[in-house]
């Protein structure tokens, strides 16, 4: 009888324990459903740039639209690491959002080197329409195999050359050492001009220019001004020879687990702010040029004849892209540019 009572008591205890555990679990689930979603958003630009300002606007709008259910923590100036490290952070789940330059993640998404092709985009408006249309969306989809969701392209703008040696035409590039990113397309561009491409980490670029390790580099005006490369360069050639975009990226696994309404707010806000950020970059470029000119750096602008010569010499780089990825992406881009510009694209 005693053994039977002990067995009944044990069963009641187990039942009560199970009920308590389940109750705690349900309580936790309910609490978790009300938890604030914390998002870490990293990029490599300084606080005064349109890039950082756009990330702050993203924070403000998302937090407002979600009534405080989402909190966005913004980390500028590469606080979360280099572009490569932030991309890896998205893959590993240690970071939720990153804004990174297309050229600096070419090791993960080599098709994005389309932006680096010399003289592909005739104008800024055409570049925007291409990025926001089918060609841009197809490029963003290539990131899915890396477990990263591509949202939209922001911009640094058109790239220009700087050097301590005067450059006004193609022959002036011969023999010069130019810093380059680890992008096969960019390196091929410099080789086609007779220059020597030297891969150097971005963090070491200023010192490398100052010490004469290299003669020059290429970057948009926002980078040349903010990183003060003009302090250690005598000439700026306004070439607009290629375009540097920034991709807004989400951790794909994390994003898919979010409530649908939160997903929509994050995605839509990211895309809407791209247009605002691009306008800000264009406005700031006028200020950048004034700062660079005041420093004593001589500004040279390519005329149409010089631009055509450089375009002709660097055109084989386009064929290199086809060798690497086939002709579909590039031909789609050619057709879209032709439609938008109303002119036949020479290639």
MARVOFI-615586 format. One record per residue: residue in one letter; x, y, z of N, C-alpha, C in turn. Coordinates in steps of 0.001 Angstrom, whole numbers, padded with zeros to 6 digits. Atoms other than C-alpha are relative to their C-alpha. Layout:
 residu    n.xx    n.yy    n.zz   ca.xx   ca.yy   ca.zz    c.xx    c.yy    c.zz
      A       X       Y       Z       X       Y       Z       X       Y       Z
...
# end
This chain:
 residu    n.xx    n.yy    n.zz   ca.xx   ca.yy   ca.zz    c.xx    c.yy    c.zz
      X  000823 -001203  000000  000000  000000  000000  000866  001266  000000
      X -000921 -001134 -000073  002827  002342  000903  000680  000223 -001341
      X -000667 -000096  001309  004607  001553 -002390 -000943  000604 -001039
      X  000979 -000506  000954  001377  002246 -004288 -000201  001509  000173
      X  000158 -001425 -000273  000946  005622 -002534  001206  000799 -000502
      X -001228 -000664  000473  004576  006519 -003328 -000023  000160 -001519
      X  000066 -000057  001476  003995  005676 -007001 -000971  001071 -000461
      X  001000 -001019  000361  000855  007847 -007112  000561  001394  000246
      X -000588 -001305 -000344  002695  010717 -005385  001055  000419 -001032
      X -001036 -000282  000994  005579  010414 -007874 -000608  000453 -001315
      X  000658 -000371  001242  003212  010557 -010827 -000590  001406  000079
      X  000555 -001335 -000190  001455  013625 -009390  001094  001050 -000045
      X -001132 -000941 -000033  004829  015303 -008800  000532  000254 -001405
      X -000492 -000132  001368  005993  014591 -012344 -000954  000835 -000852
      X  001002 -000749  000749  002736  015923 -013735  000072  001500  000338
      X -000077 -001392 -000449  002989  019075 -011639  001257  000679 -000533
      X -001261 -000546  000487  006642  019575 -012652 -000089  000322 -001490
      X  000171 -000195  001440  005781  019144 -016336 -000883  001218 -000277
      X  000910 -001134  000175  002919  021627 -015999  000706  001335  000259
      X -000742 -001221 -000338  005191  024186 -014348  000971  000376 -001118
      X -000969 -000237  001082  007869  023784 -017064 -000692  000537 -001233
      X  000736 -000454  001178  005288  024130 -019825 -000512  001421  000193
      X  000483 -001334 -000304  003844  027173 -018092  001098  001033 -000134
      X -001140 -000910  000119  007268  028761 -017843  000367  000219 -001450
      X -000357 -000084  001413  007952  027952 -021498 -000960  000921 -000736
      X  000997 -000851  000643  004676  029550 -022602  000181  001452  000409
      X -000224 -001352 -000494  005411  032535 -020398  001172  000650 -000704
      X -001192 -000521  000675  008856  032910 -021974 -000309  000335 -001451
      X  000340 -000252  001394  007435  032595 -025488 -000784  001304 -000129
      X  000791 -001220  000029  004941  035317 -024691  000880  001225  000213
      X -000905 -001116 -000280  007695  037516 -023260  000880  000282 -001197
      X -000887 -000175  001150  009940  036851 -026241 -000716  000679 -001158
      X  000747 -000611  001095  007185  037877 -028632 -000075  001516  000151
      X  000039 -001433 -000254  007248  041291 -026994  001384  000625  000084
      X -001361 -000518 -000078  011035  041613 -026974  000292  000937 -001164
      X -000441 -000906  001059  012612  044454 -028929  001006 -000721 -000888
      X -000927  000613  000952  014374  043246 -032082  001209  000924 -000155
      X -001238 -000786  000076  017969  044456 -031909  000705 -000269 -001330
      X -000670  000135  001290  019714  045119 -035245  001330  000746  000030
      X -001308 -000634  000151  023413  045830 -035738  000242  000300 -001478
      X -000153 -000494  001377  023997  047907 -038889  001384  000646 -000091
      X -001358 -000508  000116  027614  048464 -039913  000350  000472 -001398
      X -000542 -000454  001280  029402  050398 -042664  001379  000596  000241
      X -001387 -000434 -000138  032866  051780 -043348  000236  001491 -000107
      X -000188 -001428  000242  032224  055500 -043803 -000036  000840  001270
      X -000090 -000923 -001122  032879  058453 -041517 -001378  000604  000301
      X  001314 -000514 -000424  030000  060090 -039557 -000553  001148 -000834
      X  000500 -001175  000737  029822  063211 -041771 -000453 -000331 -001426
      X  000315  000372  001384  029169  061277 -045009 -001491 -000281 -000206
      X  001392  000365  000305  025816  060738 -046775 -000305 -001462  000335
      X  000189  001415 -000319  026334  057002 -046168 -000447 -000165  001459
      X  000359  000112 -001415  026249  057403 -042401 -001328  000699  000283
      X  001257 -000721 -000202  023456  059973 -042552 -001197 -000855 -000445
      X  001087  000870  000475  021367  057495 -044550 -000257 -001139  000982
      X  000177  001075 -000988  021989  054784 -041942 -000739  000522  001232
      X  000716 -000599 -001126  020770  057167 -039217 -001467  000231 -000354
      X  001383 -000158  000448  017654  057941 -041274 -000706 -001354 -000024
      X  000550  001355 -000009  017128  054194 -041683 -000404 -000369  001427
      X  000274  000270 -001419  017330  053806 -037894 -001248  000748  000456
      X  001111 -000844 -000438  014927  056677 -037297 -001333 -000480 -000567
      X  001252  000371  000658  012321  055558 -039829 -000470 -001393  000407
      X  000374  001367 -000382  012408  051854 -038947 -000542 -000038  001426
      X  000462 -000008 -001392  012081  052511 -035229 -001367  000670  000130
      X  001299 -000682 -000023  009205  054902 -035880 -001099 -000867 -000602
      X  001007  000815  000690  007370  052614 -038336 -000368 -001262  000779
      X  000271  001221 -000775  007651  049623 -035970 -000447  000320  001429
      X  000428 -000423 -001348  006553  051648 -032906  000937 -000509  001094
      X -000987  000383 -000998  009773  050782 -031124  000237 -001494  000134
      X -000222  001454 -000070  009565  047013 -031757  001383 -000374 -000517
      X -001327  000237  000566  012859  047299 -033650  000929  001132  000444
      X -001021 -000992 -000321  016002  049055 -032441  001211 -000252 -000890
      X -001133  000113  000925  018771  049735 -034960  001228  000658  000626
      X -001261 -000502 -000535  022311  050118 -033608  000965  000206 -001162
      X -000830 -000325  001166  024483  051902 -036194  001469  000096  000403
      X -001437  000007 -000254  028253  051320 -036314  000749  000488 -001245
      X -000735 -000526  001158  030135  053620 -038760  001496 -000282  000091
      X -001477 -000019 -000035  033844  053855 -039627  000631 -001369  000215
      X -000539  001374 -000068  034398  050086 -039908  000137 -000519  001429
      X -000038  000477 -001381  033716  049543 -036203 -000291 -001500  000099
      X  000302  001438  000002  032358  046091 -037066  000940 -000777 -000923
      X -000977  000680  000839  035309  045325 -039324  000039  000536 -001416
      X -000113 -000376  001415  036315  045627 -042968 -001244 -000465 -000752
      X  001134  000436  000817  033848  045102 -045809 -000078 -001521 -000042
      X -000040  001470  000028  034947  041482 -046041 -000473 -000581  001329
      X  000369  000511 -001327  034586  040963 -042289 -001483  000208  000290
      X  001433 -000230 -000207  031122  042532 -042246 -000838 -000959 -000839
      X  000719  000955  000839  030019  040344 -045149  000004 -001377  000669
      X -000094  001278 -000711  031264  037301 -043243 -000867  000013  001254
      X  000864 -000135 -001164  029418  038628 -040187 -001457 -000271 -000344
      X  001355  000287  000465  026184  038520 -042189 -000187 -001503 -000202
      X  000086  001439  000254  026896  034943 -043227 -000049 -000799  001299
      X -000098  000730 -001272  027729  033844 -039673 -001124  000350  000971
      X  001091 -000394 -000867  024802  035664 -038114  000409  000883  001163
      X -000455 -000894 -001073  026883  037986 -035927 -000351  001453 -000294
      X  000385 -001347  000414  025578  041035 -037797 -001233 -000120 -000873
      X  001261  000092  000740  022180  041796 -039300 -000004  000788 -001305
      X  000021 -000857  001186  022756  044636 -041796  001388  000582 -000249
      X -001272 -000630  000373  025788  045948 -043690 -000185  000791 -001285
      X -000057 -000798  001226  026397  048629 -046297  001450 -000035 -000458
      X -001388  000251  000412  029498  047620 -048259  000191  000303 -001485
      X -000267 -000296  001413  031167  048662 -051547 -000001 -001269 -000839
      X  000114  001172  000871  030453  046321 -054428  001369 -000583 -000360
      X -001312  000476  000451  034092  046137 -055509  000746 -000747  001094
      X -000761  000599 -001082  035336  045105 -052070 -000577 -001330  000474
      X  000522  001330 -000320  033124  042023 -051874 -000020 -000867 -001255
      X -000035  000740  001271  033995  040763 -055355  000422 -001449  000198
      X -000376  001388 -000287  035492  037646 -053765 -001208 -000863  000318
      X  001225  000720 -000329  032006  036676 -052562 -001009  000066 -001138
      X  000987 -000225  001058  029953  038111 -055416  000689  000617 -001207
      X -000814 -000540  001097  032235  038481 -058461 -000788  000667 -001109
      X  000809 -000619  001057  029359  039390 -060802 -000193  001498  000228
      X  000183 -001415 -000316  029096  042742 -059003  001114  000866 -000587
      X -001061 -000757  000662  032301  043735 -060799 -000502  000686 -001280
      X  000604 -000707  001136  029944  044882 -063559  000166  001514  000170
      X -000110 -001432 -000264  030080  048318 -061876  001403  000536 -000284
      X -001386 -000427  000190  033861  048412 -062271  000402  000093 -001464
      X -000359 -000029  001419  033767  048057 -066046  000174  001441 -000475
      X -000268 -001388  000402  035350  051196 -067522 -000976  000507 -001058
      X  000870 -000739  000916  032980  053630 -069220 -001254 -000775 -000419
      X  001243  000715  000290  029953  051329 -069008 -001205  000932  000096
      X  001160 -000858 -000240  027552  053955 -067634  000194  001385 -000615
      X -000132 -001322  000626  027039  057040 -069831 -000384  001146  000929
      X  000461 -001054 -000899  025302  058969 -067062 -000433 -000603  001328
      X  000415  000428 -001334  024311  058818 -063430 -001440 -000506  000004
      X  001408  000400  000034  020574  058637 -064142 -000164 -001390 -000607
      X  000050  001319  000628  021132  055654 -066410  000497 -001072  000961
      X -000524  000944 -000991  023201  053959 -063719 -001063 -000309  001057
      X  001038  000199 -001012  020389  054471 -061198 -001114 -000914 -000517
      X  001099  000783  000567  017716  053073 -063490  000414 -001448 -000235
      X -000507  001355  000210  019887  050088 -064322  000059 -000755  001336
      X -000132  000635 -001315  020585  049362 -060633 -001350 -000342  000613
      X  001317  000199 -000608  016926  049691 -059650 -000897 -000911 -000830
      X  000798  000843  000890  015681  047577 -062556  000411 -001457  000039
      X -000218  001447  000067  016000  043972 -063669  001484 -000379  000133
      X -001425  000323 -000053  019785  044021 -064160  000512  000092  001438
      X -000413 -000159 -001385  020334  045345 -060646 -000557 -001079  000903
      X  000623  001048 -000816  017880  042899 -059110  000618 -001368 -000256
      X -000657  001273  000325  019500  039988 -060944  001364 -000099  000685
      X -001300 -000018 -000674  022882  041025 -059541 -000161 -000236  001498
      X  000235  000181 -001432  021468  041231 -056013 -000376 -001456  000325
      X  000400  001395 -000227  019996  037739 -056380  001187 -000956  000029
      X -001181  000875 -000011  023482  036315 -056973  000553 -000164  001416
      X -000485  000071 -001383  024105  036952 -053261 -000707 -001082  000814
      X  000783  000974 -000758  021488  034398 -052196  000781 -001273  000303
      X -000791  001214 -000237  023921  031520 -052591  001018  000188  001110
      X -000911 -000311 -001111  026049  033272 -049959 -000781  000210  001306
      X  000878 -000171 -001173  023098  033346 -047500 -000107  001465  000416
      X  000108 -001434 -000222  022933  037114 -047850 -001092  000549 -000920
      X  001072 -000585  000804  019934  039128 -049027  000428  001375 -000490
      X -000294 -001298  000582  020729  041978 -051409 -001266  000826 -000081
      X  001199 -000838 -000063  018306  044866 -050912 -000015  001047 -001105
      X -000032 -001104  000956  019400  047807 -053076  001435  000518 -000089
      X -001324 -000605  000166  022407  049735 -054361 -000025  001477  000393
      X -000266 -001394 -000315  023475  052970 -052703  001203  000401 -000871
      X -001108 -000361  000877  026366  054907 -054220  001109  000768  000712
      X -001108 -000909 -000281  029769  056439 -053818  000107  000997 -001146
      X -000047 -000849  001181  029519  057838 -057329  001014 -000479 -001020
      X -000982  000344  001023  031739  057831 -060376  001411  000107  000571
      X -001394  000008 -000450  035398  057046 -059817  000855  000942 -000848
      X -000960 -000889  000654  038263  059403 -060690  001414 -000439  000383
      X -001399  000327 -000276  042041  059068 -060811  000692  001151  000732
      X -000915 -000990 -000575  044511  060879 -058558  001414 -000542 -000150
      X -001390  000424  000168  048281  060830 -058957  000940  001139  000375
      X -001040 -001014 -000215  051494  062632 -058086  000689  000358 -001309
      X -000495 -000307  001341  052268  062620 -061813 -001174  000489 -000839
      X  001071 -000563  000808  050256  064659 -064298 -000582 -001046 -000938
      X  000673  000944  000901  047678  062576 -066173 -001133  000729 -000726
      X  001046 -000631  000814  045623  063960 -069023 -000444 -000906 -001144
      X  000352  000913  001087  045643  061144 -071571  000574 -001377  000275
      X -000328  001402 -000240  046211  057415 -071915  001492 -000252  000215
      X -001433  000281 -000087  049985  057529 -072400  000598  000396  001357
      X -000509 -000462 -001293  050412  059273 -069020 -000097 -001068  001091
      X  000163  001057 -001001  049359  056107 -067182  001149 -001008 -000028
      X -001013  001040  000193  052216  053985 -068508  001103  000074  001058
      X -001073  000112 -000985  054612  052796 -065836 -000357  000469  001396
      X  000386 -000473 -001328  052723  054422 -062956 -000549 -001154  000843
      X  000510  001005 -000930  051919  052335 -059886 -001280  000529  000653
      X  001295 -000401 -000546  048251  052550 -058948 -000504 -001029  001007
      X  000611  000885 -000984  046696  051134 -055823 -001305 -000530 -000565
      X  001242  000592  000457  043861  048751 -056588 -000569 -000924  001059
      X  000630  001018 -000835  041366  046603 -054766  000281 -001362 -000619
      X -000232  001357  000507  041597  042841 -055127 -001162 -000415 -000903
      X  001041  000260  000982  039257  042890 -058090  000672 -000256 -001344
      X -000639  000301  001289  040386  041142 -061295 -000339  001010 -001088
      X  000428 -000952  001011  038374  043595 -063396  000739  001326  000154
      X -000692 -001264 -000246  039931  046678 -061768  001484 -000120 -000356
      X -001416  000209  000307  043432  045235 -062072  000216 -000055 -001513
      X -000087  000096  001452  042806  044441 -065735 -000111  001386 -000636
      X  000162 -001363  000512  041722  048049 -066298  001337  000741  000003
      X -001274 -000701 -000094  045046  049425 -065077  001048 -000605 -000937
      X -000945  000649  000909  047015  046864 -067055 -000248  000427 -001440
      X  000328 -000418  001371  045172  047876 -070238  000522  001408 -000290
      X -000523 -001366  000153  046388  051445 -069621  001527  000045  000078
      X -001455  000044 -000113  049976  050287 -069199  000507  000346  001388
      X -000383 -000289 -001385  049958  051047 -065452  000225 -001301  000759
      X -000262  001168 -000837  051053  048694 -062694 -000954 -000008  001194
      X  000926  000063 -001135  048190  047703 -060352  000667 -000636  001218
      X -000600  000503 -001235  049295  047194 -056737 -001109 -000160  001041
      X  001049  000197 -001019  046731  045596 -054355  000498  000428  001381
      X -000351 -000496 -001330  046891  047471 -051043 -001285  000162  000799
      X  001159 -000146 -000868  044479  047378 -048125 -000372  001476  000121
      X  000490 -001380 -000029  042313  050495 -047963  000547  000773  001205
      X -000473 -000664 -001212  043468  051271 -044410  001443  000483 -000133
      X -001405 -000368  000185  047052  051529 -045660  000224  000945 -001174
      X -000120 -000765  001245  046303  053628 -048738  000615  001382  000204
      X -000522 -001355 -000222  046978  057112 -047309  001512 -000026  000215
      X -001444  000086 -000286  050393  056127 -045921  000786 -000438 -001221
      X -000680  000481  001204  051280  054314 -049143  000186  001124 -001014
      X -000105 -001163  000881  050567  057476 -051147  001026  001001  000554
      X -000892 -000958 -000649  052424  059648 -048655  001460 -000411 -000118
      X -001376  000509  000037  055523  057427 -048679  000495 -000277 -001414
      X -000405  000221  001383  055546  057076 -052469  000086 -001468 -000388
      X  000040  001428  000347  054976  053311 -052400 -000752 -000180 -001308
      X  000770 -000009  001245  052448  053981 -055154 -000113  001446 -000479
      X  000115 -001341  000588  051906  056924 -057514 -001409  000571  000116
      X  001366 -000500  000024  048132  057114 -057501 -001024 -001038  000382
      X  001104  000885 -000370  044747  055579 -056893 -001260  000471 -000718
      X  001292 -000390  000559  041119  055679 -058062 -001062 -000111  001090
      X  001102  000020 -000947  038061  056517 -055981 -000995  001099 -000348
      X  000946 -001107  000156  034896  058634 -055993  000429  001183  000865
      X -000363 -001221 -000715  035109  062201 -054685 -000264 -000100  001494
      X  000323  000111 -001421  033452  061289 -051376  001136 -000667  000769
      X -001106  000698 -000658  036336  058949 -050567  001276  000829 -000043
      X -001209 -000825  000151  039093  061216 -051916  000004  001133  001017
      X  000078 -001118 -000932  037837  064075 -049754  000003 -000459  001455
      X  000114  000422 -001393  036895  062208 -046586  001256 -000664  000539
      X -001232  000655 -000426  040095  060184 -046481  001227  000896 -000216
      X -001040 -001024  000184  042101  063314 -047397  001160 -000470 -000895
      X -001029  000440  000947  043961  061615 -050249  000579  001180 -000770
      X -000478 -001182  000719  044222  065046 -051873  001203  000649  000699
      X -001147 -000558 -000730  046748  065984 -049157  001324 -000584 -000494
      X -001233  000677  000421  049228  063508 -050617 -000021 -000330 -001489
      X  000066  000173  001452  048316  063753 -054321 -000009  001373 -000670
      X -000136 -001292  000681  049201  066550 -056751 -001069  000240 -001060
      X  000954 -000146  001103  046630  065847 -059479 -001261 -000842  000231
      X  001270  000724  000029  042970  064855 -059674 -000531  000065 -001422
      X  000547  000067  001351  041689  063691 -063064 -001471 -000400  000099
      X  001433  000274 -000029  037898  063953 -063293 -000366 -000828 -001229
      X  000131  000923  001134  037500  060905 -065495 -001361 -000676 -000095
      X  001286  000707 -000019  034174  059343 -064427  000102 -001317 -000769
      X -000281  001174  000824  035648  056155 -065813 -000721 -001267  000452
      X  000732  001163 -000494  033767  053668 -063631 -000837  000428  001194
      X  000958 -000346 -001036  031106  053547 -060968  000233 -000873  001233
      X -000134  000775 -001240  031372  052512 -057340 -001318  000052  000758
      X  001247  000099 -000750  028168  051314 -055748  000230 -000615  001364
      X  000006  000635 -001311  027429  050262 -052197 -001259 -000863  000073
      X  001155  000891 -000095  025161  047279 -051585 -000505 -000051  001439
      X  000628  000167 -001305  022723  047293 -048667 -000401 -001468  000120
      X  000149  001453 -000131  022703  043717 -047386 -000586 -000380  001355
      X  000555  000554 -001231  020727  041735 -044805  000514 -001425  000202
      X -000215  001409 -000330  021560  038488 -043020 -001274 -000743 -000412
      X  001188  000591  000616  019187  036286 -045044 -000760 -000920  000959
      X  000666  000927 -000926  018470  033574 -042437 -000754  000755  001086
      X  000634 -000828 -001033  017701  036183 -039774 -001220  000707 -000578
      X  001071 -000773  000618  015565  038232 -042162 -001243 -000865 -000228
      X  001130  000882  000310  013392  035261 -043168 -000784 -000403  001245
      X  000660  000388 -001251  012565  034519 -039511 -000782  001144  000638
      X  000707 -001151 -000555  011221  038012 -038851 -001470 -000023 -000404
      X  001403 -000134  000409  007477  038752 -038888 -000086  000714 -001349
      X  000116 -000535  001355  006292  039635 -042389 -000109  001524 -000029
      X  000146 -001453  000007  005330  043190 -041451  001332  000698  000283
      X -001329 -000560 -000294  008823  043834 -040022  000903 -000141 -001224
      X -000776  000208  001233  010415  042338 -043157 -000299  001102 -001008
      X  000414 -001000  000992  008425  044717 -045354  000528  001384  000361
      X -000475 -001314 -000440  009341  047774 -043289  001502  000142 -000233
      X -001461 -000053  000170  013071  046954 -043323  000382  000090 -001476
      X -000332  000057  001430  013175  046120 -047033 -000410  001288 -000717
      X  000509 -001204  000691  011026  049034 -048232  000771  001247  000422
      X -000729 -001178 -000491  012821  051579 -046030  001401  000052 -000596
      X -001336  000056  000596  016216  050424 -047284  000008  000456 -001439
      X  000064 -000369  001414  015176  050817 -050905 -000379  001477 -000178
      X  000416 -001404  000113  013455  054177 -050393  001161  000953  000300
      X -001078 -000891 -000416  016493  055701 -048681  001166  000022 -000987
      X -001056  000004  001013  018790  054734 -051565 -000108  001250 -000871
      X  000204 -001182  000844  017260  057549 -053623  000431  001271  000731
      X -000402 -001165 -000805  017771  060054 -050807  001526  000070  000104
      X -001456  000035 -000173  021379  058947 -050280  000722  000415 -001269
      X -000638 -000356  001271  022260  059285 -053968 -000046  001511 -000241
      X  000113 -001455  000161  020970  062867 -054072  000962  000733  000922
      X -000914 -000609 -000959  022987  063705 -050979  001443 -000074 -000482
      X -001362  000146  000525  026170  062349 -052570  000256  001032 -001082
      X -000168 -000979  001078  025630  064539 -055635  000148  001420  000545
      X -000089 -001335 -000594  025078  067644 -053483  001361  000220  000671
      X -001257 -000120 -000737  028174  066953 -051395  001208  000102 -000928
      X -001149  000022  000902  030423  066471 -054427  000488  001402 -000358
      X -000406 -001383  000290  030424  070217 -055160  000898  000542  001113
      X -000808 -000422 -001147  031791  070851 -051665  001351 -000710 -000004
      X -001248  000775  000027  034368  068088 -052057  000998  000613 -000980
      X -000879 -000573  001023  035749  069652 -055241  000629  001309  000470
      X -000526 -001268 -000512  036119  073046 -053555  001101 -000245  001033
      X -001002  000339 -001013  038014  071498 -050637  001287 -000490 -000647
      X -001166  000565  000690  040331  069571 -052962  000768  001095 -000738
      X -000643 -001086  000761  041002  072631 -055119  000736  000965  000932
      X -000631 -000910 -000970  041771  074826 -052081  001293 -000582  000562
      X -001193  000643 -000558  044364  072293 -050939  001222  000171 -000897
      X -001109 -000151  000941  046463  073027 -054033  000089 -001119 -001015
      X  000035  001089  000981  045720  069790 -055849 -000596  000524 -001304
      X  000464 -000498  001314  045358  070554 -059569 -001069 -000937 -000541
      X  001118  000781  000523  042034  069415 -061009 -000026  000076 -001518
      X  000021  000100  001460  041978  068234 -064614 -001253 -000759 -000415
      X  001197  000688  000479  038826  067279 -066520  000241 -000527 -001399
      X -000144  000601  001328  038846  064899 -069454 -000943  000666 -000990
      X  000913 -000443  001058  037474  066295 -072711 -000537 -001243 -000717
      X  000658  001137  000653  035331  064102 -074970  000973 -000842 -000821
      X -000986  000734  000791  038233  063172 -077243  000859 -000885  000882
      X -000837  000773 -000928  040391  062040 -074312 -000789 -001145  000616
      X  000845  001041 -000592  037486  060130 -072797 -000227 -001145 -000982
      X  000193  001035  001018  036838  058294 -076068  001252 -000856 -000172
      X -001259  000733  000127  040517  057346 -076281  000158 -001001  001151
      X -000108  000893 -001163  040505  055907 -072743 -001024 -001128 -000080
      X  001047  001012  000133  037247  054101 -073436  000407 -001086 -000989
      X -000434  000959  001025  038675  052472 -076557  001105 -000915  000532
      X -001137  000771 -000506  041875  051381 -074805 -000435 -001004  001079
      X  000424  000870 -001098  040052  049904 -071790 -001153 -000923 -000363
      X  001142  000823  000409  037246  048269 -073782  000227 -001507  000134
      X -000216  001446 -000164  038905  044786 -073716 -000344 -000528  001395
      X  000367  000425 -001351  038142  044715 -069974 -001428 -000549  000009
      X  001374  000489  000096  034468  044221 -070909  000003 -001461 -000455
      X -000086  001385  000494  035436  041070 -072799  000510 -000933  001101
      X -000497  000791 -001127  037260  039874 -069676 -001164 -000389  000918
      X  001180  000283 -000813  033973  040100 -067766 -000807 -001141 -000621
      X  000738  001055  000709  032289  037937 -070422  000695 -001349  000176
      X -000753  001243 -000205  035063  035342 -070103 -000271 -000597  001373
      X  000180  000451 -001375  034454  035164 -066368 -001431 -000461  000289
      X  001386  000249 -000409  030635  035150 -066241 -000966 -000256 -001147
      X  000892  000140  001137  029292  034650 -069750 -000512  001367 -000435
      X  000398 -001297  000563  027610  037337 -071828 -001396  000472  000398
      X  001385 -000374 -000299  024076  037374 -070365 -000107  001308  000790
      X  000130 -001188 -000856  024542  039952 -067584  000415  001254 -000749
      X -000512 -001171  000684  026620  042309 -069685 -000877  000385 -001186
      X  000878 -000313  001134  024395  042021 -072764 -001329  000597  000472
      X  001219 -000586 -000575  021340  042699 -070591  000246  001463  000365
      X -000361 -001374 -000374  023131  045793 -069288  000127  000883 -001242
      X -000145 -000757  001257  024072  046922 -072816 -001372  000382 -000574
      X  001323 -000239  000590  020478  046546 -074023 -000785  001040  000805
      X  000735 -000933 -000848  019044  048413 -071044  000569  001421 -000120
      X -000636 -001317  000159  021573  051259 -071369 -000374  000604 -001349
      X  000379 -000467  001338  020815  051502 -075091 -001438  000517 -000005
      X  001406 -000419 -000069  017088  051703 -074334 -000136  001331  000755
      X  000113 -001192 -000844  017556  054341 -071635  000636  001237 -000638
      X -000726 -001112  000603  020028  056468 -073587 -000494  000331 -001399
      X  000467 -000219  001359  018419  056033 -076982  001113 -000061 -001016
      X -001142  000140  000899  021839  055300 -078479  000530 -001418  000042
      X -000597  001326  000033  023577  052143 -079542  001252 -000009  000870
      X -001168  000136 -000860  026136  050960 -077001  001107 -000676 -000788
      X -001128  000604  000709  029512  050350 -078606  000759 -000897  000951
      X -000724  000952 -000846  031289  047286 -077278  000875 -000879 -000844
# end
